[in-house]
Amino acid sequence: MNGFEAIYLYAGKSDLRKGIDGLAALVKEQFNLNPFQKNVLFLFCGTRSDRFKGLVWEGDGFCLVYKRIEAGRLRWPRSQQEAVQLSQAELQRLLDGMTILERPTIKRSTAHKYSKLEMFPNQSVAFPERFWYTFLNEIQEGGVLDDGGKTGRTRTIKP
C-alpha cells in the first residue's frame, strides 16, 4: 500500500457490508471529502478488528480492497467519529498492530466507594458462612436485618 497521495482513516466502527457505492457515499456525505480523488485511500474497519476495507479511485474506476488478518488484530482507533489523515509510516504502524492515535488513560480506583463492609458492618462479608449463619438466625428469631444505618434500609423478617 505505497504511493498514495493521502490516506484517510474512518475512526470508529463502520458497516463492512457496504460495497463501493456505500463506502463512497459515506466518504462524501459524512466527511465532505471527494471519493473521486485519484490515489487517495480511504480505510474502514468494522466491529471485528481483524479485517478492514480500503477504497481508492484509480482514475478509471474504484478499487475496493478487503483484508482479513489471520493472526492478530488491528489497533483501530475507535473513539473519534471523523476521518483522520494518515501518513505512510502511520499506516504501516497500524498494519503492524501499533496504535496511531493516543488514547487518554483512565486511572483505576483501587478502593470501591461503598465496600460491602461499610454497607453491612454487622455482617461478616469476609466470611460468608458467618453472614449466612447470622442471616438464618435472624430469620428463625423473627429479627430485623439492618444495614447499620448506611442506607436507611431495614427489613423485618417473619419466621
MODELLER restraints for C-alpha pairs under 7 A, 6 or more apart:
rsr = mdl.restraints
at = mdl.atoms
rsr.add(forms.Gaussian(group=physical.xy_distance, feature=features.Distance(at['CA:4:A'], at['CA:39:A']), mean=5.01, stdev=0.5))
rsr.add(forms.Gaussian(group=physical.xy_distance, feature=features.Distance(at['CA:4:A'], at['CA:40:A']), mean=5.69, stdev=0.5))
rsr.add(forms.Gaussian(group=physical.xy_distance, feature=features.Distance(at['CA:4:A'], at['CA:41:A']), mean=6.68, stdev=0.5))
rsr.add(forms.Gaussian(group=physical.xy_distance, feature=features.Distance(at['CA:5:A'], at['CA:39:A']), mean=5.71, stdev=0.5))
rsr.add(forms.Gaussian(group=physical.xy_distance, feature=features.Distance(at['CA:5:A'], at['CA:40:A']), mean=5.66, stdev=0.5))
rsr.add(forms.Gaussian(group=physical.xy_distance, feature=features.Distance(at['CA:6:A'], at['CA:40:A']), mean=4.91, stdev=0.5))
rsr.add(forms.Gaussian(group=physical.xy_distance, feature=features.Distance(at['CA:6:A'], at['CA:41:A']), mean=6.37, stdev=0.5))
rsr.add(forms.Gaussian(group=physical.xy_distance, feature=features.Distance(at['CA:7:A'], at['CA:40:A']), mean=5.80, stdev=0.5))
rsr.add(forms.Gaussian(group=physical.xy_distance, feature=features.Distance(at['CA:7:A'], at['CA:41:A']), mean=4.69, stdev=0.5))
rsr.add(forms.Gaussian(group=physical.xy_distance, feature=features.Distance(at['CA:7:A'], at['CA:42:A']), mean=5.93, stdev=0.5))
rsr.add(forms.Gaussian(group=physical.xy_distance, feature=features.Distance(at['CA:7:A'], at['CA:85:A']), mean=5.66, stdev=0.5))
rsr.add(forms.Gaussian(group=physical.xy_distance, feature=features.Distance(at['CA:7:A'], at['CA:86:A']), mean=5.22, stdev=0.5))
rsr.add(forms.Gaussian(group=physical.xy_distance, feature=features.Distance(at['CA:7:A'], at['CA:87:A']), mean=6.63, stdev=0.5))
rsr.add(forms.Gaussian(group=physical.xy_distance, feature=features.Distance(at['CA:8:A'], at['CA:41:A']), mean=6.16, stdev=0.5))
rsr.add(forms.Gaussian(group=physical.xy_distance, feature=features.Distance(at['CA:8:A'], at['CA:42:A']), mean=4.78, stdev=0.5))
rsr.add(forms.Gaussian(group=physical.xy_distance, feature=features.Distance(at['CA:8:A'], at['CA:43:A']), mean=6.18, stdev=0.5))
rsr.add(forms.Gaussian(group=physical.xy_distance, feature=features.Distance(at['CA:8:A'], at['CA:83:A']), mean=5.95, stdev=0.5))
rsr.add(forms.Gaussian(group=physical.xy_distance, feature=features.Distance(at['CA:8:A'], at['CA:84:A']), mean=5.42, stdev=0.5))
rsr.add(forms.Gaussian(group=physical.xy_distance, feature=features.Distance(at['CA:8:A'], at['CA:85:A']), mean=4.44, stdev=0.5))
rsr.add(forms.Gaussian(group=physical.xy_distance, feature=features.Distance(at['CA:8:A'], at['CA:86:A']), mean=5.95, stdev=0.5))
rsr.add(forms.Gaussian(group=physical.xy_distance, feature=features.Distance(at['CA:9:A'], at['CA:42:A']), mean=5.92, stdev=0.5))
rsr.add(forms.Gaussian(group=physical.xy_distance, feature=features.Distance(at['CA:9:A'], at['CA:43:A']), mean=4.83, stdev=0.5))
rsr.add(forms.Gaussian(group=physical.xy_distance, feature=features.Distance(at['CA:9:A'], at['CA:44:A']), mean=6.46, stdev=0.5))
rsr.add(forms.Gaussian(group=physical.xy_distance, feature=features.Distance(at['CA:9:A'], at['CA:83:A']), mean=5.42, stdev=0.5))
rsr.add(forms.Gaussian(group=physical.xy_distance, feature=features.Distance(at['CA:9:A'], at['CA:84:A']), mean=5.05, stdev=0.5))
rsr.add(forms.Gaussian(group=physical.xy_distance, feature=features.Distance(at['CA:9:A'], at['CA:85:A']), mean=6.23, stdev=0.5))
rsr.add(forms.Gaussian(group=physical.xy_distance, feature=features.Distance(at['CA:9:A'], at['CA:86:A']), mean=6.98, stdev=0.5))
rsr.add(forms.Gaussian(group=physical.xy_distance, feature=features.Distance(at['CA:10:A'], at['CA:43:A']), mean=6.05, stdev=0.5))
rsr.add(forms.Gaussian(group=physical.xy_distance, feature=features.Distance(at['CA:10:A'], at['CA:44:A']), mean=5.36, stdev=0.5))
rsr.add(forms.Gaussian(group=physical.xy_distance, feature=features.Distance(at['CA:10:A'], at['CA:82:A']), mean=6.24, stdev=0.5))
rsr.add(forms.Gaussian(group=physical.xy_distance, feature=features.Distance(at['CA:10:A'], at['CA:83:A']), mean=4.75, stdev=0.5))
rsr.add(forms.Gaussian(group=physical.xy_distance, feature=features.Distance(at['CA:10:A'], at['CA:84:A']), mean=6.52, stdev=0.5))
rsr.add(forms.Gaussian(group=physical.xy_distance, feature=features.Distance(at['CA:11:A'], at['CA:77:A']), mean=5.33, stdev=0.5))
rsr.add(forms.Gaussian(group=physical.xy_distance, feature=features.Distance(at['CA:11:A'], at['CA:78:A']), mean=5.42, stdev=0.5))
rsr.add(forms.Gaussian(group=physical.xy_distance, feature=features.Distance(at['CA:11:A'], at['CA:79:A']), mean=6.86, stdev=0.5))
rsr.add(forms.Gaussian(group=physical.xy_distance, feature=features.Distance(at['CA:11:A'], at['CA:80:A']), mean=5.48, stdev=0.5))
rsr.add(forms.Gaussian(group=physical.xy_distance, feature=features.Distance(at['CA:11:A'], at['CA:81:A']), mean=5.69, stdev=0.5))
rsr.add(forms.Gaussian(group=physical.xy_distance, feature=features.Distance(at['CA:11:A'], at['CA:82:A']), mean=6.01, stdev=0.5))
rsr.add(forms.Gaussian(group=physical.xy_distance, feature=features.Distance(at['CA:11:A'], at['CA:83:A']), mean=6.22, stdev=0.5))
rsr.add(forms.Gaussian(group=physical.xy_distance, feature=features.Distance(at['CA:11:A'], at['CA:84:A']), mean=6.87, stdev=0.5))
rsr.add(forms.Gaussian(group=physical.xy_distance, feature=features.Distance(at['CA:12:A'], at['CA:77:A']), mean=6.23, stdev=0.5))
rsr.add(forms.Gaussian(group=physical.xy_distance, feature=features.Distance(at['CA:12:A'], at['CA:78:A']), mean=3.93, stdev=0.5))
rsr.add(forms.Gaussian(group=physical.xy_distance, feature=features.Distance(at['CA:12:A'], at['CA:79:A']), mean=6.08, stdev=0.5))
rsr.add(forms.Gaussian(group=physical.xy_distance, feature=features.Distance(at['CA:12:A'], at['CA:80:A']), mean=6.16, stdev=0.5))
rsr.add(forms.Gaussian(group=physical.xy_distance, feature=features.Distance(at['CA:12:A'], at['CA:81:A']), mean=5.86, stdev=0.5))
rsr.add(forms.Gaussian(group=physical.xy_distance, feature=features.Distance(at['CA:13:A'], at['CA:45:A']), mean=5.82, stdev=0.5))
rsr.add(forms.Gaussian(group=physical.xy_distance, feature=features.Distance(at['CA:13:A'], at['CA:46:A']), mean=4.87, stdev=0.5))
rsr.add(forms.Gaussian(group=physical.xy_distance, feature=features.Distance(at['CA:13:A'], at['CA:47:A']), mean=5.70, stdev=0.5))
rsr.add(forms.Gaussian(group=physical.xy_distance, feature=features.Distance(at['CA:13:A'], at['CA:78:A']), mean=6.69, stdev=0.5))
rsr.add(forms.Gaussian(group=physical.xy_distance, feature=features.Distance(at['CA:14:A'], at['CA:44:A']), mean=6.22, stdev=0.5))
rsr.add(forms.Gaussian(group=physical.xy_distance, feature=features.Distance(at['CA:14:A'], at['CA:45:A']), mean=5.83, stdev=0.5))
rsr.add(forms.Gaussian(group=physical.xy_distance, feature=features.Distance(at['CA:14:A'], at['CA:46:A']), mean=4.89, stdev=0.5))
rsr.add(forms.Gaussian(group=physical.xy_distance, feature=features.Distance(at['CA:15:A'], at['CA:46:A']), mean=5.69, stdev=0.5))
rsr.add(forms.Gaussian(group=physical.xy_distance, feature=features.Distance(at['CA:16:A'], at['CA:45:A']), mean=6.95, stdev=0.5))
rsr.add(forms.Gaussian(group=physical.xy_distance, feature=features.Distance(at['CA:16:A'], at['CA:46:A']), mean=5.51, stdev=0.5))
rsr.add(forms.Gaussian(group=physical.xy_distance, feature=features.Distance(at['CA:20:A'], at['CA:64:A']), mean=6.45, stdev=0.5))
rsr.add(forms.Gaussian(group=physical.xy_distance, feature=features.Distance(at['CA:24:A'], at['CA:35:A']), mean=5.66, stdev=0.5))
rsr.add(forms.Gaussian(group=physical.xy_distance, feature=features.Distance(at['CA:27:A'], at['CA:33:A']), mean=5.80, stdev=0.5))
rsr.add(forms.Gaussian(group=physical.xy_distance, feature=features.Distance(at['CA:27:A'], at['CA:35:A']), mean=6.16, stdev=0.5))
rsr.add(forms.Gaussian(group=physical.xy_distance, feature=features.Distance(at['CA:28:A'], at['CA:34:A']), mean=5.69, stdev=0.5))
rsr.add(forms.Gaussian(group=physical.xy_distance, feature=features.Distance(at['CA:28:A'], at['CA:35:A']), mean=6.32, stdev=0.5))
rsr.add(forms.Gaussian(group=physical.xy_distance, feature=features.Distance(at['CA:31:A'], at['CA:82:A']), mean=6.96, stdev=0.5))
rsr.add(forms.Gaussian(group=physical.xy_distance, feature=features.Distance(at['CA:31:A'], at['CA:83:A']), mean=6.63, stdev=0.5))
rsr.add(forms.Gaussian(group=physical.xy_distance, feature=features.Distance(at['CA:35:A'], at['CA:57:A']), mean=6.89, stdev=0.5))
rsr.add(forms.Gaussian(group=physical.xy_distance, feature=features.Distance(at['CA:36:A'], at['CA:57:A']), mean=5.48, stdev=0.5))
rsr.add(forms.Gaussian(group=physical.xy_distance, feature=features.Distance(at['CA:37:A'], at['CA:57:A']), mean=6.25, stdev=0.5))
rsr.add(forms.Gaussian(group=physical.xy_distance, feature=features.Distance(at['CA:38:A'], at['CA:57:A']), mean=5.20, stdev=0.5))
rsr.add(forms.Gaussian(group=physical.xy_distance, feature=features.Distance(at['CA:38:A'], at['CA:58:A']), mean=5.47, stdev=0.5))
rsr.add(forms.Gaussian(group=physical.xy_distance, feature=features.Distance(at['CA:38:A'], at['CA:59:A']), mean=5.75, stdev=0.5))
rsr.add(forms.Gaussian(group=physical.xy_distance, feature=features.Distance(at['CA:39:A'], at['CA:56:A']), mean=6.33, stdev=0.5))
rsr.add(forms.Gaussian(group=physical.xy_distance, feature=features.Distance(at['CA:39:A'], at['CA:57:A']), mean=6.27, stdev=0.5))
rsr.add(forms.Gaussian(group=physical.xy_distance, feature=features.Distance(at['CA:39:A'], at['CA:58:A']), mean=6.14, stdev=0.5))
rsr.add(forms.Gaussian(group=physical.xy_distance, feature=features.Distance(at['CA:40:A'], at['CA:56:A']), mean=5.75, stdev=0.5))
rsr.add(forms.Gaussian(group=physical.xy_distance, feature=features.Distance(at['CA:40:A'], at['CA:57:A']), mean=6.90, stdev=0.5))
rsr.add(forms.Gaussian(group=physical.xy_distance, feature=features.Distance(at['CA:41:A'], at['CA:54:A']), mean=6.45, stdev=0.5))
rsr.add(forms.Gaussian(group=physical.xy_distance, feature=features.Distance(at['CA:41:A'], at['CA:55:A']), mean=5.73, stdev=0.5))
rsr.add(forms.Gaussian(group=physical.xy_distance, feature=features.Distance(at['CA:41:A'], at['CA:56:A']), mean=4.79, stdev=0.5))
rsr.add(forms.Gaussian(group=physical.xy_distance, feature=features.Distance(at['CA:42:A'], at['CA:54:A']), mean=5.48, stdev=0.5))
rsr.add(forms.Gaussian(group=physical.xy_distance, feature=features.Distance(at['CA:42:A'], at['CA:55:A']), mean=5.11, stdev=0.5))
rsr.add(forms.Gaussian(group=physical.xy_distance, feature=features.Distance(at['CA:42:A'], at['CA:56:A']), mean=6.44, stdev=0.5))
rsr.add(forms.Gaussian(group=physical.xy_distance, feature=features.Distance(at['CA:43:A'], at['CA:53:A']), mean=5.77, stdev=0.5))
rsr.add(forms.Gaussian(group=physical.xy_distance, feature=features.Distance(at['CA:43:A'], at['CA:54:A']), mean=4.47, stdev=0.5))
rsr.add(forms.Gaussian(group=physical.xy_distance, feature=features.Distance(at['CA:43:A'], at['CA:55:A']), mean=6.55, stdev=0.5))
rsr.add(forms.Gaussian(group=physical.xy_distance, feature=features.Distance(at['CA:44:A'], at['CA:52:A']), mean=5.61, stdev=0.5))
rsr.add(forms.Gaussian(group=physical.xy_distance, feature=features.Distance(at['CA:44:A'], at['CA:53:A']), mean=5.20, stdev=0.5))
rsr.add(forms.Gaussian(group=physical.xy_distance, feature=features.Distance(at['CA:44:A'], at['CA:54:A']), mean=6.32, stdev=0.5))
rsr.add(forms.Gaussian(group=physical.xy_distance, feature=features.Distance(at['CA:45:A'], at['CA:51:A']), mean=6.54, stdev=0.5))
rsr.add(forms.Gaussian(group=physical.xy_distance, feature=features.Distance(at['CA:45:A'], at['CA:52:A']), mean=4.44, stdev=0.5))
rsr.add(forms.Gaussian(group=physical.xy_distance, feature=features.Distance(at['CA:45:A'], at['CA:53:A']), mean=6.44, stdev=0.5))
rsr.add(forms.Gaussian(group=physical.xy_distance, feature=features.Distance(at['CA:46:A'], at['CA:52:A']), mean=6.65, stdev=0.5))
rsr.add(forms.Gaussian(group=physical.xy_distance, feature=features.Distance(at['CA:49:A'], at['CA:73:A']), mean=5.45, stdev=0.5))
rsr.add(forms.Gaussian(group=physical.xy_distance, feature=features.Distance(at['CA:49:A'], at['CA:74:A']), mean=5.32, stdev=0.5))
rsr.add(forms.Gaussian(group=physical.xy_distance, feature=features.Distance(at['CA:49:A'], at['CA:76:A']), mean=6.79, stdev=0.5))
rsr.add(forms.Gaussian(group=physical.xy_distance, feature=features.Distance(at['CA:50:A'], at['CA:68:A']), mean=5.82, stdev=0.5))
rsr.add(forms.Gaussian(group=physical.xy_distance, feature=features.Distance(at['CA:50:A'], at['CA:69:A']), mean=5.24, stdev=0.5))
rsr.add(forms.Gaussian(group=physical.xy_distance, feature=features.Distance(at['CA:50:A'], at['CA:72:A']), mean=6.80, stdev=0.5))
rsr.add(forms.Gaussian(group=physical.xy_distance, feature=features.Distance(at['CA:50:A'], at['CA:73:A']), mean=4.53, stdev=0.5))
rsr.add(forms.Gaussian(group=physical.xy_distance, feature=features.Distance(at['CA:50:A'], at['CA:74:A']), mean=5.87, stdev=0.5))
rsr.add(forms.Gaussian(group=physical.xy_distance, feature=features.Distance(at['CA:51:A'], at['CA:67:A']), mean=5.47, stdev=0.5))
rsr.add(forms.Gaussian(group=physical.xy_distance, feature=features.Distance(at['CA:51:A'], at['CA:68:A']), mean=4.23, stdev=0.5))
rsr.add(forms.Gaussian(group=physical.xy_distance, feature=features.Distance(at['CA:51:A'], at['CA:69:A']), mean=6.03, stdev=0.5))
rsr.add(forms.Gaussian(group=physical.xy_distance, feature=features.Distance(at['CA:52:A'], at['CA:66:A']), mean=5.97, stdev=0.5))
rsr.add(forms.Gaussian(group=physical.xy_distance, feature=features.Distance(at['CA:52:A'], at['CA:67:A']), mean=5.56, stdev=0.5))
rsr.add(forms.Gaussian(group=physical.xy_distance, feature=features.Distance(at['CA:52:A'], at['CA:68:A']), mean=6.75, stdev=0.5))
rsr.add(forms.Gaussian(group=physical.xy_distance, feature=features.Distance(at['CA:53:A'], at['CA:65:A']), mean=5.43, stdev=0.5))
rsr.add(forms.Gaussian(group=physical.xy_distance, feature=features.Distance(at['CA:53:A'], at['CA:66:A']), mean=4.48, stdev=0.5))
rsr.add(forms.Gaussian(group=physical.xy_distance, feature=features.Distance(at['CA:53:A'], at['CA:67:A']), mean=6.36, stdev=0.5))
rsr.add(forms.Gaussian(group=physical.xy_distance, feature=features.Distance(at['CA:54:A'], at['CA:64:A']), mean=5.75, stdev=0.5))
rsr.add(forms.Gaussian(group=physical.xy_distance, feature=features.Distance(at['CA:54:A'], at['CA:65:A']), mean=4.80, stdev=0.5))
rsr.add(forms.Gaussian(group=physical.xy_distance, feature=features.Distance(at['CA:54:A'], at['CA:66:A']), mean=6.44, stdev=0.5))
rsr.add(forms.Gaussian(group=physical.xy_distance, feature=features.Distance(at['CA:55:A'], at['CA:62:A']), mean=6.87, stdev=0.5))
rsr.add(forms.Gaussian(group=physical.xy_distance, feature=features.Distance(at['CA:55:A'], at['CA:63:A']), mean=5.88, stdev=0.5))
rsr.add(forms.Gaussian(group=physical.xy_distance, feature=features.Distance(at['CA:55:A'], at['CA:64:A']), mean=4.81, stdev=0.5))
rsr.add(forms.Gaussian(group=physical.xy_distance, feature=features.Distance(at['CA:55:A'], at['CA:65:A']), mean=6.35, stdev=0.5))
rsr.add(forms.Gaussian(group=physical.xy_distance, feature=features.Distance(at['CA:56:A'], at['CA:62:A']), mean=5.65, stdev=0.5))
rsr.add(forms.Gaussian(group=physical.xy_distance, feature=features.Distance(at['CA:56:A'], at['CA:63:A']), mean=5.33, stdev=0.5))
rsr.add(forms.Gaussian(group=physical.xy_distance, feature=features.Distance(at['CA:56:A'], at['CA:64:A']), mean=6.72, stdev=0.5))
rsr.add(forms.Gaussian(group=physical.xy_distance, feature=features.Distance(at['CA:57:A'], at['CA:63:A']), mean=6.27, stdev=0.5))
rsr.add(forms.Gaussian(group=physical.xy_distance, feature=features.Distance(at['CA:73:A'], at['CA:97:A']), mean=6.57, stdev=0.5))
rsr.add(forms.Gaussian(group=physical.xy_distance, feature=features.Distance(at['CA:74:A'], at['CA:94:A']), mean=6.50, stdev=0.5))
rsr.add(forms.Gaussian(group=physical.xy_distance, feature=features.Distance(at['CA:74:A'], at['CA:95:A']), mean=6.53, stdev=0.5))
rsr.add(forms.Gaussian(group=physical.xy_distance, feature=features.Distance(at['CA:74:A'], at['CA:97:A']), mean=5.04, stdev=0.5))
rsr.add(forms.Gaussian(group=physical.xy_distance, feature=features.Distance(at['CA:75:A'], at['CA:94:A']), mean=6.64, stdev=0.5))
rsr.add(forms.Gaussian(group=physical.xy_distance, feature=features.Distance(at['CA:75:A'], at['CA:97:A']), mean=5.65, stdev=0.5))
rsr.add(forms.Gaussian(group=physical.xy_distance, feature=features.Distance(at['CA:75:A'], at['CA:98:A']), mean=6.05, stdev=0.5))
rsr.add(forms.Gaussian(group=physical.xy_distance, feature=features.Distance(at['CA:75:A'], at['CA:99:A']), mean=5.40, stdev=0.5))
rsr.add(forms.Gaussian(group=physical.xy_distance, feature=features.Distance(at['CA:76:A'], at['CA:99:A']), mean=6.96, stdev=0.5))
rsr.add(forms.Gaussian(group=physical.xy_distance, feature=features.Distance(at['CA:77:A'], at['CA:101:A']), mean=6.43, stdev=0.5))
rsr.add(forms.Gaussian(group=physical.xy_distance, feature=features.Distance(at['CA:90:A'], at['CA:100:A']), mean=6.21, stdev=0.5))
rsr.add(forms.Gaussian(group=physical.xy_distance, feature=features.Distance(at['CA:93:A'], at['CA:100:A']), mean=6.96, stdev=0.5))
rsr.add(forms.Gaussian(group=physical.xy_distance, feature=features.Distance(at['CA:94:A'], at['CA:100:A']), mean=6.40, stdev=0.5))
rsr.add(forms.Gaussian(group=physical.xy_distance, feature=features.Distance(at['CA:116:A'], at['CA:125:A']), mean=6.69, stdev=0.5))
rsr.add(forms.Gaussian(group=physical.xy_distance, feature=features.Distance(at['CA:117:A'], at['CA:125:A']), mean=6.41, stdev=0.5))
rsr.add(forms.Gaussian(group=physical.xy_distance, feature=features.Distance(at['CA:119:A'], at['CA:147:A']), mean=5.95, stdev=0.5))
rsr.add(forms.Gaussian(group=physical.xy_distance, feature=features.Distance(at['CA:119:A'], at['CA:150:A']), mean=5.93, stdev=0.5))
rsr.add(forms.Gaussian(group=physical.xy_distance, feature=features.Distance(at['CA:120:A'], at['CA:147:A']), mean=4.68, stdev=0.5))
rsr.add(forms.Gaussian(group=physical.xy_distance, feature=features.Distance(at['CA:120:A'], at['CA:148:A']), mean=6.15, stdev=0.5))
rsr.add(forms.Gaussian(group=physical.xy_distance, feature=features.Distance(at['CA:121:A'], at['CA:147:A']), mean=6.94, stdev=0.5))
rsr.add(forms.Gaussian(group=physical.xy_distance, feature=features.Distance(at['CA:121:A'], at['CA:148:A']), mean=6.21, stdev=0.5))
rsr.add(forms.Gaussian(group=physical.xy_distance, feature=features.Distance(at['CA:122:A'], at['CA:148:A']), mean=6.78, stdev=0.5))
rsr.add(forms.Gaussian(group=physical.xy_distance, feature=features.Distance(at['CA:123:A'], at['CA:131:A']), mean=5.46, stdev=0.5))
rsr.add(forms.Gaussian(group=physical.xy_distance, feature=features.Distance(at['CA:124:A'], at['CA:130:A']), mean=5.96, stdev=0.5))
rsr.add(forms.Gaussian(group=physical.xy_distance, feature=features.Distance(at['CA:124:A'], at['CA:131:A']), mean=5.29, stdev=0.5))
rsr.add(forms.Gaussian(group=physical.xy_distance, feature=features.Distance(at['CA:125:A'], at['CA:131:A']), mean=6.38, stdev=0.5))
rsr.add(forms.Gaussian(group=physical.xy_distance, feature=features.Distance(at['CA:138:A'], at['CA:144:A']), mean=6.76, stdev=0.5))
rsr.add(forms.Gaussian(group=physical.xy_distance, feature=features.Distance(at['CA:139:A'], at['CA:157:A']), mean=5.61, stdev=0.5))
rsr.add(forms.Gaussian(group=physical.xy_distance, feature=features.Distance(at['CA:139:A'], at['CA:158:A']), mean=6.57, stdev=0.5))
rsr.add(forms.Gaussian(group=physical.xy_distance, feature=features.Distance(at['CA:139:A'], at['CA:159:A']), mean=5.52, stdev=0.5))
rsr.add(forms.Gaussian(group=physical.xy_distance, feature=features.Distance(at['CA:140:A'], at['CA:159:A']), mean=5.23, stdev=0.5))
rsr.add(forms.Gaussian(group=physical.xy_distance, feature=features.Distance(at['CA:141:A'], at['CA:159:A']), mean=6.56, stdev=0.5))
rsr.add(forms.Gaussian(group=physical.xy_distance, feature=features.Distance(at['CA:142:A'], at['CA:157:A']), mean=5.17, stdev=0.5))
rsr.add(forms.Gaussian(group=physical.xy_distance, feature=features.Distance(at['CA:142:A'], at['CA:158:A']), mean=4.89, stdev=0.5))
rsr.add(forms.Gaussian(group=physical.xy_distance, feature=features.Distance(at['CA:142:A'], at['CA:159:A']), mean=4.99, stdev=0.5))
rsr.add(forms.Gaussian(group=physical.xy_distance, feature=features.Distance(at['CA:143:A'], at['CA:156:A']), mean=6.23, stdev=0.5))
rsr.add(forms.Gaussian(group=physical.xy_distance, feature=features.Distance(at['CA:143:A'], at['CA:157:A']), mean=5.65, stdev=0.5))
rsr.add(forms.Gaussian(group=physical.xy_distance, feature=features.Distance(at['CA:144:A'], at['CA:154:A']), mean=6.68, stdev=0.5))
rsr.add(forms.Gaussian(group=physical.xy_distance, feature=features.Distance(at['CA:144:A'], at['CA:155:A']), mean=5.60, stdev=0.5))
rsr.add(forms.Gaussian(group=physical.xy_distance, feature=features.Distance(at['CA:144:A'], at['CA:156:A']), mean=4.46, stdev=0.5))
rsr.add(forms.Gaussian(group=physical.xy_distance, feature=features.Distance(at['CA:144:A'], at['CA:157:A']), mean=5.79, stdev=0.5))
rsr.add(forms.Gaussian(group=physical.xy_distance, feature=features.Distance(at['CA:145:A'], at['CA:154:A']), mean=5.63, stdev=0.5))
rsr.add(forms.Gaussian(group=physical.xy_distance, feature=features.Distance(at['CA:145:A'], at['CA:155:A']), mean=5.19, stdev=0.5))
rsr.add(forms.Gaussian(group=physical.xy_distance, feature=features.Distance(at['CA:145:A'], at['CA:156:A']), mean=6.40, stdev=0.5))
rsr.add(forms.Gaussian(group=physical.xy_distance, feature=features.Distance(at['CA:146:A'], at['CA:153:A']), mean=6.71, stdev=0.5))
rsr.add(forms.Gaussian(group=physical.xy_distance, feature=features.Distance(at['CA:146:A'], at['CA:154:A']), mean=4.78, stdev=0.5))
rsr.add(forms.Gaussian(group=physical.xy_distance, feature=features.Distance(at['CA:146:A'], at['CA:155:A']), mean=6.80, stdev=0.5))
rsr.add(forms.Gaussian(group=physical.xy_distance, feature=features.Distance(at['CA:147:A'], at['CA:153:A']), mean=6.51, stdev=0.5))
rsr.add(forms.Gaussian(group=physical.xy_distance, feature=features.Distance(at['CA:147:A'], at['CA:154:A']), mean=6.74, stdev=0.5))
